[in-house]
Amino acid sequence: MEFISKLSFALDHYLRFAALAVGAFGLGYALIAPIIGRSFPILLLLALSCGNGLTLLALCFLLLGLLGRFDPLSLATVAALAFVVGVLAVHDLVRRRRRTPECIDLGELTELRQVAAWVWLVILLALLPFLLRPLNPPLEWDELMYHLPYVRFWAEQGRLAIDEGSRYPYFPYAYHMLYVPAFVLGSDVLPHLVHGLAGWLTAVLIVSFGLRHYGPAVALVAMILFFAGTGSWQFSSAYIDLALTLFVNAALLTLLLARQERRDGWFYVSALLIGMAAGTKYQALTFCLLWLVLALALRPRPAVLAGALLIAAIAGGFWYLRNFIVTGDPFHPLGGGLFGFHLWDATDLKDQLADARKGIDLPPPLLWLPALGALALWRTHAGVTRQMLLVAAAMVLVWLMTSGNERYLMPALPLLSLLAALSLVQAWRWVGAELQSRVRLSPAVRRASPWVLVLLMALGFWPQTRKAWDRISVTQAERDETLAGRLGAYRIFRRLAAEPGIGLYQIGFEGQLYYAPKNTVGDHFGKYRYRNVYALAYDPAALARYFCSLSLNAMLINDDPRAHRALQFAPRMSDYFELAEQTPTYRLYRLKAACEERPSP
């Protein structure tokens, strides 16, 4: 019975996910169908159509938010219309293919069909955690800190509003527009699948590009390396890194198409994609500069360049314009030193940048070492391979200069994966040829060895797959058990959320805020920064007045020393706050008297 309920849960979410994907394909196909040439690769068409369609859908939902129509009916109407467009697009594609077979090139599928069945079985076993883990409840740090809380805030407000209590109230949130209908019309699990869709589309781009230039071996190895580099946790979170990766790489690939096919339309499509990347994350601005350099190298006509820049501004410029109008800083809070600070201060920004640059996290050696080895192919591989090497080197250099955080290198992973796969396949062929000339294997061993590999893969990935399956939580009781086992404050947050009139200041649990009571504040940075409380720790009366000014009546402190620096209160703390509960994990203080009973400061 448990198996059936989990299977039904999975099918329900994947069907909703499929409806969104079909709608995205339809909108994107309508955009690029007029500019695709004859014999256009089918996988490339699929990935670019869906990528552009996600951009157009995000703009539609942004418009709904600006009109104050984040209600189920409006969101469902837009999603349903997009789905209808998607069905019509599929029908049109099939009809065009039947009428003019050469209009769409199915050679990619033909090549993939020639791959041995045991290879596909190995790939399926490796990717099962990527299919099951997104169905787990939200567990990752950033999605609980601000991604999902902000989406829920918009859903509650019914419009695009600003939550100044969030860590990043003025972040570019273009891709989050797709999380809103997923959250409202589905659940808080569905945004995981929407984020993962960007990763799957990136994988399709990698396979298509690899097949076109290097063959199925390099294409499939590159795809596996990409998944290994991202990790299944990215697919099980409502982050935005996979979206940024998709839009940056799709924008660069369409620039290549613009050069190869000499069609201005691809230039405009590329601008739409890079604009969406800029609207998704500040980090994309560095890639926008790279895109602009490469675009100028194509020497487009001034009118074409102007049109492309306008399209990019429409796709992602809203968030920067809003920030400038409201805060005076289009890059809030990053531009505070130049434009002035709003909510954040200089210390907040300094601490945030120090945290982002605290050290260099090398990607998995299986990825970057072979990619570095691709330099040895400089002389034997010209054209596209050299271009990939140069663009990947530029991406890595910018990453080293700006962050060093492994997650921020993700937009470069597709290129690094292709380069690494090229090196590994070449090395395997050299080693294989050498072994074949020296080692004689019986036919029985040759037939059995692939299935031994399948068995080893099954045994290797079974723990991850089983854990991902076990964490699928259909009932609230199952969900509570899963979350309580991973999140130290989950049970106390749930209990406090049931109390009427609770106003909570938390310290050290910012990575679990999504499950906190509605009126909960407190973070390292911003309007409700911890430093405000630390400054009042030795003046309990002032701290009580501060809490009253924020309509707060309780404080939850994480006692894990890694969560924040030690907080010590004055001896007279008990005159104003009662230590209501203490465990090895946390301390809960309650304001002793109602705020209206206290004398004004």
KAPE-V127230 format. One record per residue. N is the residue number from 0. PHI is phi in degrees with one decimal (NA if undefined). NEAR is the number of other C-alpha atoms within 10 Angstrom. Layout:
N_PHI_NEAR, N_PHI_NEAR
This chain:
0_NA_6, 1_-63.0_8, 2_-62.0_10, 3_-64.2_9, 4_-65.8_14, 5_-69.0_19, 6_-63.8_14, 7_-63.3_13, 8_-59.8_15, 9_-64.7_17, 10_-63.7_12, 11_-60.1_13, 12_-70.7_19, 13_-73.2_16, 14_-68.5_11, 15_-63.0_15, 16_-61.6_19, 17_-63.0_16, 18_-62.2_19, 19_-65.2_26, 20_-63.2_20, 21_-63.3_24, 22_-62.4_27, 23_-62.9_26, 24_-59.7_29, 25_-62.4_28, 26_-64.9_26, 27_-68.3_28, 28_-62.8_27, 29_-61.3_17, 30_-76.1_17, 31_-99.5_17, 32_-54.6_13, 33_-67.0_9, 34_-110.2_13, 35_-75.6_19, 36_-85.3_12, 37_-69.5_12, 38_56.2_14, 39_-79.1_15, 40_-60.2_20, 41_-65.7_16, 42_-68.1_22, 43_-64.1_22, 44_-61.4_22, 45_-61.5_18, 46_-67.3_25, 47_-69.4_27, 48_-63.5_23, 49_-66.2_26, 50_-62.8_28, 51_-68.8_28, 52_-65.6_27, 53_-62.3_30, 54_-62.7_26, 55_-65.7_21, 56_-63.0_22, 57_-60.3_23, 58_-66.4_21, 59_-63.4_16, 60_-71.0_25, 61_-61.5_24, 62_-61.9_16, 63_-59.8_20, 64_-63.1_22, 65_-67.0_13, 66_-85.3_12, 67_72.1_16, 68_-121.8_19, 69_-84.7_25, 70_-104.0_20, 71_-55.7_14, 72_-64.9_11, 73_-65.4_15, 74_-63.6_20, 75_-66.6_16, 76_-63.4_11, 77_-63.8_17, 78_-63.3_23, 79_-67.1_15, 80_-62.3_14, 81_-63.1_24, 82_-62.8_22, 83_-60.9_17, 84_-59.5_21, 85_-63.2_26, 86_-61.8_17, 87_-63.7_16, 88_-66.2_21, 89_-62.0_16, 90_-61.8_12, 91_-65.1_15, 92_-64.5_16, 93_-64.3_14, 94_-64.9_12, 95_-64.3_14, 96_-65.2_15, 97_-69.4_12, 98_-75.0_10, 99_-133.3_12, 100_-55.4_14, 101_-79.2_13, 102_-69.9_18, 103_-122.0_21, 104_-90.0_18, 105_-95.9_16, 106_-59.8_16, 107_-60.9_20, 108_-67.8_14, 109_-61.9_10, 110_-63.5_12, 111_-69.2_17, 112_-66.5_12, 113_-80.9_9, 114_-70.5_13, 115_-60.1_10, 116_-61.7_10, 117_-66.3_13, 118_-66.9_15, 119_-64.9_15, 120_-66.7_15, 121_-61.0_18, 122_-62.8_16, 123_-61.6_15, 124_-62.8_20, 125_-68.7_21, 126_-96.6_17, 127_-55.8_18, 128_-59.7_24, 129_-71.2_24, 130_-90.8_19, 131_-92.4_22, 132_-62.5_26, 133_-61.0_28, 134_-83.7_28, 135_-74.3_24, 136_-61.6_22, 137_-58.5_23, 138_-135.0_19, 139_-84.8_18, 140_-55.1_17, 141_-66.7_18, 142_-67.4_22, 143_-82.8_22, 144_-79.6_21, 145_-147.6_23, 146_-62.0_23, 147_-71.5_24, 148_-57.7_21, 149_-70.5_26, 150_-61.9_25, 151_-64.1_18, 152_-60.3_18, 153_-63.0_22, 154_-62.8_21, 155_-68.1_13, 156_-75.4_16, 157_76.5_18, 158_-161.0_19, 159_-82.6_22, 160_-122.3_16, 161_-110.5_14, 162_-100.0_14, 163_-71.8_14, 164_-82.5_20, 165_-73.2_23, 166_-61.8_24, 167_-122.7_20, 168_-66.8_19, 169_-118.6_22, 170_-72.7_19, 171_-72.5_25, 172_-119.4_24, 173_-60.5_26, 174_-71.4_26, 175_-64.1_26, 176_-59.6_24, 177_-79.8_23, 178_-75.5_27, 179_-62.8_30, 180_-64.8_25, 181_-62.2_26, 182_-71.6_18, 183_-74.6_20, 184_-93.4_17, 185_-127.9_16, 186_-160.7_15, 187_-78.0_20, 188_-86.9_20, 189_-60.6_29, 190_-57.3_30, 191_-58.8_28, 192_-68.6_27, 193_-66.7_29, 194_-65.6_25, 195_-62.6_27, 196_-55.4_23, 197_-61.6_24, 198_-68.1_23, 199_-64.9_19, 200_-66.1_25, 201_-62.6_29, 202_-62.0_23, 203_-64.3_21, 204_-59.3_25, 205_-61.8_27, 206_-63.2_28, 207_-61.3_25, 208_-64.4_20, 209_-64.6_24, 210_-63.1_20, 211_-67.2_15, 212_-112.2_12, 213_-133.4_16, 214_103.1_17, 215_-65.3_20, 216_-62.4_18, 217_-64.3_25, 218_-60.2_26, 219_-74.3_25, 220_-63.7_21, 221_-61.9_29, 222_-62.5_24, 223_-63.7_17, 224_-63.3_22, 225_-62.8_26, 226_-63.0_22, 227_-64.5_16, 228_-69.9_23, 229_-78.8_20, 230_85.7_13, 231_-65.8_21, 232_-64.9_16, 233_-64.7_22, 234_-75.4_29, 235_-106.8_29, 236_-137.7_31, 237_-94.6_29, 238_-81.1_26, 239_-134.2_22, 240_-67.2_24, 241_-66.9_24, 242_-64.6_26, 243_-59.8_29, 244_-60.6_24, 245_-61.2_27, 246_-69.7_30, 247_-64.3_25, 248_-72.2_24, 249_-65.8_25, 250_-64.4_30, 251_-67.5_22, 252_-67.3_18, 253_-71.6_20, 254_-63.0_24, 255_-62.7_19, 256_-63.9_18, 257_-61.3_21, 258_-73.6_18, 259_-72.7_9, 260_-97.8_14, 261_52.8_14, 262_-120.3_14, 263_-62.5_19, 264_-58.4_20, 265_-67.2_23, 266_-64.2_26, 267_-68.0_23, 268_-62.3_25, 269_-61.1_30, 270_-64.5_30, 271_-60.7_25, 272_-70.1_30, 273_-70.3_31, 274_-65.7_29, 275_-64.8_35, 276_-61.3_33, 277_-63.8_28, 278_-78.9_29, 279_-94.7_26, 280_-161.9_19, 281_-57.3_18, 282_-56.2_18, 283_-64.4_22, 284_-61.2_16, 285_-66.1_14, 286_-74.1_23, 287_-63.2_19, 288_-64.9_11, 289_-61.8_17, 290_-59.5_19, 291_-64.6_15, 292_-61.3_11, 293_-67.3_15, 294_-65.5_21, 295_-65.0_11, 296_-65.3_10, 297_-79.2_15, 298_53.4_11, 299_-72.1_17, 300_-63.9_11, 301_-52.6_9, 302_-65.4_9, 303_-67.4_15, 304_-63.0_19, 305_-62.8_13, 306_-64.0_15, 307_-65.2_24, 308_-64.6_19, 309_-64.3_16, 310_-63.4_21, 311_-61.0_24, 312_-65.9_20, 313_-66.7_16, 314_-68.0_25, 315_-131.4_26, 316_-77.7_19, 317_-55.1_18, 318_-65.8_20, 319_-73.7_22, 320_-65.6_16, 321_-59.4_15, 322_-59.3_19, 323_-65.7_16, 324_-66.8_11, 325_-83.3_13, 326_-113.8_19, 327_84.2_19, 328_-122.6_23, 329_-65.1_23, 330_-114.9_19, 331_-47.6_26, 332_-97.3_26, 333_-64.3_19, 334_-94.6_14, 335_-57.8_20, 336_-64.8_12, 337_-98.4_9, 338_-102.5_16, 339_98.9_16, 340_-96.7_18, 341_-141.5_15, 342_71.1_19, 343_-80.4_20, 344_-126.4_16, 345_-61.6_14, 346_-67.5_10, 347_-56.5_17, 348_-64.0_20, 349_-61.1_11, 350_-67.4_13, 351_-63.9_16, 352_-66.2_14, 353_-64.5_12, 354_-67.1_12, 355_-70.4_14, 356_-110.9_16, 357_-73.4_12, 358_166.8_13, 359_-94.4_13, 360_-99.5_15, 361_-68.0_13, 362_-62.9_18, 363_-54.4_13, 364_-55.5_10, 365_-60.9_15, 366_-96.9_23, 367_-81.1_18, 368_-66.4_16, 369_-64.6_21, 370_-62.3_23, 371_-65.0_15, 372_-65.9_15, 373_-63.8_23, 374_-60.1_15, 375_-67.1_11, 376_-92.7_16, 377_-56.4_13, 378_-77.1_8, 379_-87.1_8, 380_-121.7_12, 381_-108.5_10, 382_63.3_8, 383_-61.4_11, 384_-63.3_21, 385_-64.9_18, 386_-63.5_11, 387_-61.6_16, 388_-59.4_21, 389_-69.0_12, 390_-67.4_18, 391_-63.2_20, 392_-62.0_16, 393_-64.0_15, 394_-62.8_21, 395_-65.3_19, 396_-63.2_12, 397_-63.0_16, 398_-62.3_21, 399_-63.3_18, 400_-76.5_9, 401_-102.7_15, 402_-146.9_21, 403_94.9_21, 404_-72.3_19, 405_-55.2_17, 406_-63.1_16, 407_-78.2_20, 408_-88.5_22, 409_-55.7_22, 410_-59.0_26, 411_-87.4_20, 412_-61.0_26, 413_-57.5_26, 414_-67.7_23, 415_-62.2_30, 416_-65.3_28, 417_-64.6_31, 418_-65.1_29, 419_-64.7_27, 420_-63.1_29, 421_-59.8_26, 422_-65.9_22, 423_-65.3_23, 424_-66.5_16, 425_-61.4_16, 426_-63.4_13, 427_-62.3_12, 428_-65.5_12, 429_-65.1_11, 430_-65.0_11, 431_-61.6_13, 432_-63.9_11, 433_-67.3_11, 434_-66.8_11, 435_-62.3_10, 436_-78.8_8, 437_-113.3_9, 438_-114.0_9, 439_-103.0_8, 440_-107.8_9, 441_-67.8_8, 442_-56.7_8, 443_-64.5_8, 444_-65.5_10, 445_-63.1_10, 446_-70.3_10, 447_-83.0_10, 448_-58.6_11, 449_-60.8_16, 450_-76.6_15, 451_-64.6_12, 452_-62.9_14, 453_-59.6_19, 454_-62.6_13, 455_-63.5_13, 456_-64.1_17, 457_-61.6_17, 458_-67.3_12, 459_-69.0_13, 460_-95.5_15, 461_-59.0_16, 462_-59.0_12, 463_-64.1_18, 464_-64.9_20, 465_-64.8_14, 466_-62.6_14, 467_-62.4_21, 468_-67.5_20, 469_-63.0_16, 470_-83.4_19, 471_-65.5_23, 472_-113.0_20, 473_-85.0_18, 474_-97.2_10, 475_-65.1_9, 476_-64.6_9, 477_-64.7_14, 478_-63.7_17, 479_-60.5_15, 480_-65.2_14, 481_-64.3_18, 482_-72.4_20, 483_-64.7_14, 484_-74.3_11, 485_-109.5_11, 486_-117.9_15, 487_-63.3_15, 488_-101.1_22, 489_-59.8_21, 490_-66.8_17, 491_-67.8_16, 492_-62.5_20, 493_-62.8_14, 494_-66.9_11, 495_-68.3_18, 496_-63.7_19, 497_-80.5_10, 498_-82.6_10, 499_-69.6_8, 500_78.3_14, 501_-72.8_18, 502_-130.6_23, 503_-117.4_27, 504_-107.8_24, 505_-111.6_21, 506_-129.5_23, 507_96.2_22, 508_-113.8_24, 509_-63.1_22, 510_-80.2_19, 511_-132.3_23, 512_-60.5_26, 513_-59.4_24, 514_-97.1_21, 515_-77.6_24, 516_-56.0_21, 517_-57.6_17, 518_-92.9_15, 519_-122.9_22, 520_-133.7_25, 521_123.7_26, 522_-163.5_22, 523_-67.7_18, 524_-125.3_21, 525_92.1_22, 526_-60.4_18, 527_-114.2_21, 528_-61.6_19, 529_-60.4_19, 530_-58.4_15, 531_-62.6_14, 532_-76.1_20, 533_-58.3_16, 534_-66.9_11, 535_-104.8_16, 536_-60.3_17, 537_-98.4_16, 538_-135.4_16, 539_-56.5_20, 540_-65.3_18, 541_-66.5_16, 542_-64.8_21, 543_-63.9_22, 544_-64.4_18, 545_-62.3_16, 546_-63.8_20, 547_-63.1_17, 548_-65.1_10, 549_-102.0_14, 550_59.8_16, 551_-110.1_23, 552_-137.3_21, 553_-153.2_23, 554_-140.9_22, 555_-113.8_23, 556_-118.0_20, 557_-77.4_23, 558_-92.7_20, 559_-75.2_14, 560_-62.6_10, 561_-80.0_9, 562_-78.5_14, 563_-168.8_15, 564_-73.3_11, 565_-55.9_11, 566_-116.6_13, 567_-114.0_10, 568_-105.1_13, 569_-68.0_11, 570_-57.1_10, 571_-80.6_12, 572_-55.3_19, 573_-67.7_15, 574_-71.4_12, 575_-119.0_17, 576_-127.6_21, 577_-102.2_15, 578_-76.2_15, 579_-80.2_12, 580_-159.5_11, 581_-143.8_13, 582_-133.0_9, 583_-61.9_8, 584_-96.6_11, 585_-152.0_18, 586_-122.9_16, 587_-116.2_20, 588_-106.4_21, 589_-124.6_20, 590_-64.9_21, 591_-71.4_15, 592_-126.6_14, 593_-64.6_10, 594_-63.0_17, 595_-71.2_8, 596_-86.6_7, 597_-94.8_12, 598_-66.0_7, 599_-67.2_7, 600_-58.5_7
